[in-house]
Amino acid sequence: MGLLIKGEWHDQWYDTDSTGGEFVRTDAKFRQWVTADGSSDHKAEKDRYHLFVSLACPWAHRTLIFRKLKQLEDIIGVTVVKPEMLDKGWVLLDLDDPAAMDPSPVPDIQYLYEVYTANQPDFSGRVTVPILWDKHTKTIVNNESADIIRMLNSAFDAFTDVKTDFYPEHLRQRIDEVNDLVYNNINNGVYKSGFATSQEAYEKAFRALFDALDEVETLLDQQRYLTGEQITEADWRLFTTLIRFDSVYYGHFKANLRRIEDYPNLSNYLRELYQVEGVADTVNFEHIKTHYYYSHDTINPTRVIPLGPEVDYLRPHNRK
């Protein structure tokens, strides 16, 4: 994953030498909001906003799930990048590819970093997905997935019949607590394990990851979902990591103490979420495996992509 420095592209990986071998994720740079009432500079409107996503990326995957669950496909367009992330970073997918969705609203571009420079010609920072783009102002609204899914959760309710609230008022404190545990130790924990460049940093992340998975496994023995008896954003934030775990993180990121299939509660919980109507349509294992095994040549220099594992996520679950 490269970055822009004063608007110039650099194929430059994260510096782990200065952090004792630990992978430290940088914060998102764009944090504006779309609001239903227009109290921000970005009012919710049909066909005004556009997502740039990777089907491989768990952070971008969150936004596709919320767009699907809230039935916003006709309201917000999506441009998909190729699964490979090489010396030029993310590259826009050819529109004749079966996985492609909508053309880019930023004209005459090939690389995702050009969306950032279209917004700010001298931008410095990592070039990441997802990106929420405002076609009216021709600017990036937000590139933090946690913010974007909350906008999709409620800001566009006037344009959809689906009023399900995945961040209900009475559960917000608990959702935020669970999100902290899951993000630090599981969502980002797999990356801290996989991208560690010292044994000490790897083992620290590895232990924190499986301690957290064990904690969630115990929690799911007591209740159906992470915050009780209804699905919330906390479940979908965890889902995008769990669905990649056995196919990618277990082997490629050396997170190999246990598979999700080895956890009775987590594996059934994962299948239940996968079987929610429309969610399976957002999962693309070809892009997921191609991206991780082909893009990270420091971890997999041969770029050989494994054929397995075979996991049937449509088989019955016991969460009812």
C-alpha positions in Angstrom: 0.0 0.0 0.0 1.6 3.2 -1.2 1.0 6.8 -0.3 0.9 10.3 -1.7 3.5 12.9 -0.6 2.4 16.4 -1.7 0.4 14.9 -4.5 3.1 12.6 -5.8 2.6 8.8 -5.6 5.2 6.8 -3.7 5.2 3.0 -3.6 6.2 2.9 0.1 5.2 0.4 2.8 4.6 1.1 6.5 7.7 1.8 8.5 7.9 -0.9 11.2 11.5 -0.3 12.0 10.6 2.8 14.1 7.9 0.9 16.0 9.8 -2.2 17.1 8.3 -4.3 14.4 4.7 -3.4 15.2 2.2 -2.5 12.5 0.6 0.9 13.3 -2.3 1.9 11.2 -2.7 5.5 10.2 -5.9 7.4 10.9 -8.3 8.4 8.2 -7.8 12.0 7.0 -11.3 12.9 5.8 -14.1 12.9 8.4 -16.9 15.0 7.1 -20.5 13.8 7.4 -23.6 13.4 5.2 -26.7 14.6 7.2 -30.4 14.0 6.5 -31.3 17.6 7.3 -28.5 19.3 5.5 -26.9 20.6 8.7 -23.5 19.7 7.3 -22.1 20.7 3.9 -23.3 17.4 2.6 -27.0 16.8 2.5 -28.3 13.3 1.9 -29.7 13.2 -1.7 -30.3 10.5 -4.3 -27.5 10.0 -6.8 -25.2 12.6 -5.1 -22.8 10.2 -3.3 -20.5 7.5 -4.6 -18.4 4.8 -3.0 -15.0 3.6 -4.1 -14.3 0.2 -2.7 -12.3 -3.0 -2.8 -14.2 -6.2 -2.6 -11.2 -7.7 -0.8 -10.9 -5.1 1.9 -12.8 -5.7 5.1 -13.2 -2.0 5.9 -14.8 -1.3 2.5 -16.9 -4.5 2.8 -18.7 -2.9 5.8 -20.0 -0.1 3.5 -21.2 -2.6 0.9 -23.1 -4.6 3.5 -24.9 -1.4 4.8 -25.7 -0.2 1.3 -27.2 -3.7 0.6 -29.1 -4.0 3.9 -30.5 -0.5 3.8 -31.4 -1.0 0.1 -29.5 2.0 -1.1 -28.2 0.5 -4.4 -30.2 3.0 -6.5 -29.2 5.9 -4.2 -25.4 5.5 -3.9 -23.2 4.2 -6.8 -20.1 2.1 -6.3 -16.8 1.9 -8.2 -14.7 -1.3 -7.6 -10.9 -1.6 -7.7 -8.9 -4.6 -8.9 -8.0 -7.1 -6.2 -4.3 -6.7 -6.9 -2.6 -3.8 -5.1 0.9 -3.4 -6.6 3.3 -0.6 -7.3 0.6 1.9 -8.3 -1.7 0.9 -5.4 -5.3 0.3 -6.1 -6.3 0.3 -9.8 -9.9 0.8 -11.0 -11.5 -2.4 -12.2 -12.4 -2.6 -15.9 -16.1 -2.0 -16.4 -16.5 -5.2 -18.5 -15.3 -7.3 -15.5 -18.1 -9.3 -13.9 -17.3 -7.8 -10.5 -17.5 -4.2 -11.7 -20.4 -2.0 -10.7 -20.6 1.7 -11.7 -18.2 3.9 -13.6 -16.1 6.4 -11.7 -17.7 9.9 -11.2 -14.1 11.3 -11.3 -13.4 11.3 -15.0 -10.3 10.1 -16.8 -8.6 8.3 -14.0 -7.1 4.9 -13.7 -5.6 4.8 -10.2 -7.4 5.3 -6.9 -4.8 7.8 -5.7 -6.2 10.1 -8.5 -9.4 10.4 -6.5 -7.4 11.8 -3.6 -5.5 14.3 -5.9 -8.8 15.3 -7.6 -10.0 16.3 -4.1 -6.7 17.9 -3.0 -3.8 18.1 -5.5 -1.1 18.3 -2.8 -2.6 15.6 -0.6 -0.2 13.7 1.6 -1.2 10.4 3.2 -2.2 6.8 2.6 -4.5 5.9 -0.2 -7.2 3.7 1.2 -10.7 2.4 0.6 -13.5 3.0 1.2 -14.0 6.5 -0.1 -17.3 8.4 0.0 -17.3 10.9 -2.8 -19.7 13.9 -3.2 -20.5 14.3 -6.9 -21.9 17.8 -6.4 -19.0 19.3 -4.6 -16.5 17.0 -6.3 -14.8 16.3 -2.9 -14.1 13.4 -0.6 -16.6 13.4 2.2 -15.1 10.6 4.3 -12.6 7.7 4.1 -13.3 6.2 7.5 -15.5 3.1 7.2 -16.8 3.4 10.8 -18.2 6.8 9.9 -19.6 5.8 6.5 -21.6 2.9 7.8 -23.3 5.2 10.4 -24.2 7.6 7.6 -25.7 4.8 5.5 -27.5 3.5 8.6 -29.6 6.6 9.1 -28.8 9.6 6.9 -30.5 8.2 3.8 -33.7 6.8 5.5 -35.9 9.2 3.4 -34.8 7.3 0.3 -35.4 3.7 1.5 -38.2 1.7 3.0 -35.7 -0.1 5.3 -35.8 1.8 8.6 -33.7 -0.8 10.5 -31.4 1.0 12.9 -28.1 -0.8 13.5 -26.9 1.8 16.0 -30.0 2.2 18.3 -29.8 4.8 21.0 -30.4 2.3 23.9 -27.5 0.1 22.8 -24.9 2.7 21.7 -22.7 2.5 24.8 -22.5 -1.2 24.6 -21.9 -1.2 20.9 -19.1 1.3 21.3 -17.5 -0.9 24.0 -17.7 -4.0 21.8 -16.4 -2.1 18.9 -13.3 -1.1 20.9 -12.6 -4.7 21.8 -13.2 -6.0 18.3 -11.4 -3.3 16.4 -8.2 -3.2 18.4 -7.7 -6.9 18.9 -9.5 -8.6 16.0 -10.3 -6.3 13.0 -6.9 -4.6 13.3 -5.4 -7.5 15.3 -5.1 -9.7 12.3 -3.1 -7.0 10.5 -0.9 -6.4 13.6 -0.2 -10.2 13.5 0.3 -10.4 9.8 2.4 -7.3 9.2 4.6 -7.6 12.3 8.3 -7.7 11.5 9.6 -8.9 14.8 8.8 -12.0 16.8 7.9 -10.0 19.9 5.5 -7.8 18.0 3.9 -10.8 16.3 3.4 -12.8 19.5 1.9 -9.8 21.3 -0.6 -9.3 18.5 -1.3 -13.0 18.1 -2.1 -13.5 21.8 -4.3 -10.4 21.9 -6.2 -11.6 18.8 -7.0 -15.1 20.2 -7.8 -13.8 23.7 -10.4 -11.5 22.1 -11.8 -14.3 19.9 -12.1 -16.5 23.0 -13.9 -13.7 24.8 -16.3 -13.2 21.9 -16.9 -17.0 21.7 -17.9 -17.0 25.4 -20.1 -14.0 24.9 -21.9 -15.7 22.0 -22.6 -18.7 24.3 -24.7 -16.4 26.4 -26.5 -14.3 23.8 -27.3 -14.5 20.1 -25.5 -11.3 19.0 -22.6 -9.2 20.3 -24.9 -6.7 22.2 -27.9 -8.9 22.9 -30.8 -10.2 20.8 -30.6 -7.9 17.8 -28.1 -7.4 15.1 -26.2 -4.2 15.3 -23.3 -2.5 13.6 -21.0 -4.3 16.0 -21.9 -7.6 14.4 -21.3 -6.4 10.9 -17.9 -4.9 11.9 -16.8 -8.2 13.2 -18.4 -10.2 10.3 -16.0 -8.8 7.7 -13.0 -10.1 9.6 -14.5 -13.4 10.4 -15.5 -14.2 6.8 -11.9 -13.7 5.7 -10.3 -15.4 8.6 -10.0 -19.1 7.6 -9.3 -18.2 3.9 -6.7 -15.6 4.5 -5.7 -14.6 8.0 -5.2 -18.1 9.4 -2.4 -18.9 6.9 -1.3 -15.7 5.3 -1.2 -13.6 8.5 0.0 -16.5 10.7 -3.1 -16.3 12.9 -3.1 -20.1 13.1 -3.9 -21.0 16.7 -7.5 -21.9 15.7 -9.8 -21.4 12.7 -13.2 -19.8 13.1 -14.5 -23.2 12.1 -13.0 -24.5 15.3 -15.1 -22.2 17.5 -18.6 -23.7 17.9 -20.4 -20.4 18.6 -18.4 -18.1 16.3 -18.7 -20.5 13.4 -22.4 -20.8 13.7 -22.8 -17.0 14.3 -20.7 -16.3 11.2 -22.9 -18.6 9.1 -26.1 -16.9 10.4 -24.8 -13.5 9.4 -23.6 -14.7 6.0 -27.1 -16.1 5.4 -28.9 -12.8 6.1 -30.6 -11.9 2.8 -28.2 -10.0 0.5 -25.1 -10.4 2.5 -23.6 -13.3 0.6 -23.8 -11.1 -2.6 -21.3 -8.7 -1.0 -18.7 -11.5 -0.4 -16.2 -12.2 -3.2 -13.6 -14.8 -2.1 -11.8 -14.6 -5.5 -11.0 -10.9 -4.8 -10.2 -11.6 -1.2 -7.7 -14.3 -1.7 -6.2 -12.7 -4.8 -5.6 -9.5 -3.0 -3.9 -10.8 0.1 -1.8 -13.5 -1.4 -0.8 -11.6 -4.6 -0.4 -8.1 -3.2 1.8 -8.7 -0.1 5.0 -9.9 -1.7 7.0 -9.4 1.5 4.8 -12.1 3.1 4.1 -14.3 0.0 6.9 -13.5 -2.5 5.9 -16.4 -4.9 2.4 -14.9 -5.2 0.9 -18.3 -5.4 -2.8 -18.2 -4.4 -4.1 -21.2 -2.4 -7.1 -23.0 -3.8 -8.7 -23.8 -0.4 -10.2 -23.9 2.1 -13.6 -25.3 1.3 -16.1 -23.9 3.9 -19.8 -24.1 3.3 -21.2 -20.9 4.8 -24.7 -21.9 3.7 -25.0 -25.0 5.8 -27.4 -24.7 8.8 -26.5 -22.8 11.9 -27.8 -23.2 15.5 -28.2 -19.5 16.4 -32.0 -19.7 16.5 
